[in-house]
Amino acid sequence: MEHNGHKNRAYWSVSLTIDNNYELYKVCQSLLQSKKTKNEIAVELMRVLVSHCGGTTTPEGEPITYSAVRAHLTHLKRDDY
């Protein structure tokens, strides 16, 4: 079952957390402007997200995974942010 266009609730929750928090949004923006690949960006963004959330779950209680963070980046272009 899709959740607001995302594969599942966990993917939706990770995207929601990144996009609805200004600090995380700015980190994502900065990383997208770098020369890093999206895979490298996903690793760094996941590290920041886990630190920000104080653990490995989003505020909604969904797991923060590399695949969910990477999925968030899939359709973003470097100039989207």
C-alpha positions in Angstrom: 0.0 0.0 0.0 1.4 3.4 -1.0 1.6 6.3 1.5 1.3 9.7 -0.1 3.2 8.4 -3.2 5.9 6.6 -1.2 6.6 2.8 -1.2 5.5 2.4 2.4 4.9 4.3 5.6 8.6 4.1 6.6 9.8 5.7 3.4 7.1 8.4 3.7 8.1 9.1 7.3 11.7 9.5 6.4 10.9 11.9 3.6 8.5 13.8 5.9 11.1 14.2 8.6 13.7 15.5 6.1 11.4 17.9 4.3 9.6 19.2 7.4 12.6 20.1 9.5 14.5 23.2 8.4 17.9 22.0 9.7 17.6 18.6 7.9 16.2 20.4 4.7 19.3 22.7 4.7 21.7 19.7 5.2 20.0 17.9 2.3 20.3 21.1 0.2 23.9 21.5 1.0 24.7 17.8 0.2 22.9 18.0 -3.1 25.0 21.0 -4.0 28.2 19.0 -3.3 30.0 16.9 -5.8 29.1 13.7 -3.9 27.0 10.9 -5.5 23.5 10.4 -4.3 24.7 7.2 -2.6 27.3 9.1 -0.7 24.7 11.8 0.1 22.3 9.1 1.4 25.0 7.8 3.8 25.8 11.3 5.1 22.1 12.3 5.3 21.2 9.1 7.2 24.0 9.8 9.7 22.6 13.3 10.3 19.0 12.1 10.4 19.8 9.4 13.1 21.7 12.0 15.1 18.8 14.5 14.8 16.2 12.0 15.8 18.2 10.7 18.7 18.1 7.1 17.4 17.2 4.9 14.4 13.5 5.8 14.2 11.6 8.9 12.9 9.3 10.9 15.2 6.5 8.7 13.8 8.3 5.6 15.1 9.3 4.3 11.7 12.8 2.9 11.0 15.4 5.1 9.4 17.1 3.0 6.8 19.6 3.7 4.0 17.0 2.5 1.4 14.4 5.0 2.7 16.9 7.9 2.7 18.1 6.9 -0.8 14.6 6.7 -2.1 14.0 10.2 -0.9 16.8 11.4 -3.1 15.8 9.3 -6.2 13.8 12.0 -7.9 15.5 15.1 -6.5 17.6 17.1 -8.9 20.6 19.0 -7.6 18.8 22.3 -8.2 15.5 21.2 -6.5 16.7 22.5 -3.2 
